[in-house]
Amino acid sequence: KDYELTANLIKATEDEYKKQFKNDKFYVILYPDALKKDSPMPALLKERGIKVLDYRQLFPYPAKQYQLTYDGHPNPEAHRLLMEQLTKDLKKQGVL
């Protein structure tokens, strides 16, 4: 039920984005370890026609080499890896 609500909220956000910006360049990024591997969220988003970039397997997280030392948030290397992949994927799709 919570996943359905979240997917519906993201769909409503996409609809507003399209209305405001007059394009379909709305993407949802699934961050490494953002969801459990068996999460229904990717399928629910795709069912609603939302473009999903699934980076859950991009690098192991949580892992010390990708976390800030004292609080566990992603470090610059984690963000660099994600942005590198995002740039490649958006170029492939003709967005960049």
C-alpha positions as CSV (number, residue, x, y, z in Angstrom):
1,K,0.0,0.0,0.0
2,D,2.8,2.4,0.9
3,Y,4.7,1.6,-2.3
4,E,1.5,2.2,-4.4
5,L,1.1,5.6,-2.7
6,T,4.7,6.5,-3.3
7,A,4.5,5.5,-7.0
8,N,1.3,7.5,-7.5
9,L,2.9,10.5,-5.9
10,I,5.9,10.2,-8.2
11,K,3.6,9.9,-11.2
12,A,1.8,13.0,-10.1
13,T,5.1,14.8,-9.8
14,E,6.1,13.6,-13.3
15,D,2.8,14.9,-14.7
16,E,3.4,18.4,-13.1
17,Y,6.9,18.4,-14.4
18,K,5.7,17.7,-18.0
19,K,3.1,20.4,-17.7
20,Q,5.5,23.0,-16.4
21,F,8.6,22.2,-18.5
22,K,6.9,20.9,-21.7
23,N,9.2,17.9,-22.0
24,D,9.4,14.3,-20.9
25,K,12.9,14.4,-19.4
26,F,11.7,13.2,-16.0
27,Y,13.7,10.3,-14.5
28,V,13.8,8.5,-11.2
29,I,17.2,7.3,-10.0
30,L,17.3,4.3,-7.7
31,Y,20.4,4.9,-5.7
32,P,22.7,2.0,-4.7
33,D,21.0,0.2,-1.7
34,A,18.1,2.6,-1.8
35,L,15.6,-0.3,-2.0
36,K,15.8,-4.0,-1.2
37,K,16.4,-6.2,-4.2
38,D,12.9,-7.6,-4.1
39,S,11.2,-4.2,-3.8
40,P,8.1,-3.7,-6.0
41,M,8.9,-0.1,-6.5
42,P,10.8,-0.4,-9.8
43,A,8.0,-2.4,-11.4
44,L,5.3,0.0,-10.0
45,L,7.2,3.0,-11.5
46,K,7.6,1.3,-14.9
47,E,3.9,0.3,-14.9
48,R,3.1,4.0,-14.6
49,G,5.3,4.8,-17.6
50,I,8.0,6.5,-15.4
51,K,11.6,6.3,-16.7
52,V,13.7,4.6,-14.1
53,L,17.5,4.5,-14.0
54,D,18.2,1.6,-11.7
55,Y,21.7,2.1,-10.1
56,R,21.2,-0.2,-7.1
57,Q,24.0,-2.4,-8.4
58,L,26.4,0.3,-9.5
59,F,28.6,-0.1,-6.4
60,P,28.2,-1.8,-3.1
61,Y,26.5,0.4,-0.5
62,P,26.9,0.7,2.4
63,A,30.6,0.2,2.0
64,K,33.3,2.1,3.8
65,Q,35.0,3.2,0.5
66,Y,31.8,4.9,-0.6
67,Q,30.7,6.4,2.8
68,L,31.7,9.5,4.7
69,T,33.7,8.5,7.7
70,Y,31.5,9.7,10.6
71,D,28.0,9.6,9.4
72,G,27.6,6.9,6.7
73,H,26.3,9.2,3.9
74,P,27.7,8.7,0.4
75,N,31.1,10.3,-0.2
76,P,32.4,12.2,-3.2
77,E,33.6,9.0,-4.9
78,A,30.1,7.5,-4.6
79,H,28.6,10.6,-6.2
80,R,31.3,10.6,-8.9
81,L,30.5,7.1,-9.9
82,L,26.8,7.7,-10.0
83,M,27.2,10.9,-12.0
84,E,29.5,9.2,-14.5
85,Q,26.9,6.5,-15.1
86,L,24.1,9.0,-15.2
87,T,25.9,11.1,-17.8
88,K,26.5,8.0,-20.0
89,D,22.9,6.9,-19.7
90,L,21.5,10.3,-20.5
91,K,23.8,10.7,-23.5
92,K,22.6,7.3,-24.8
93,Q,19.0,8.5,-24.5
94,G,19.8,11.7,-26.3
95,V,19.0,13.9,-23.4
96,L,22.6,15.3,-23.2
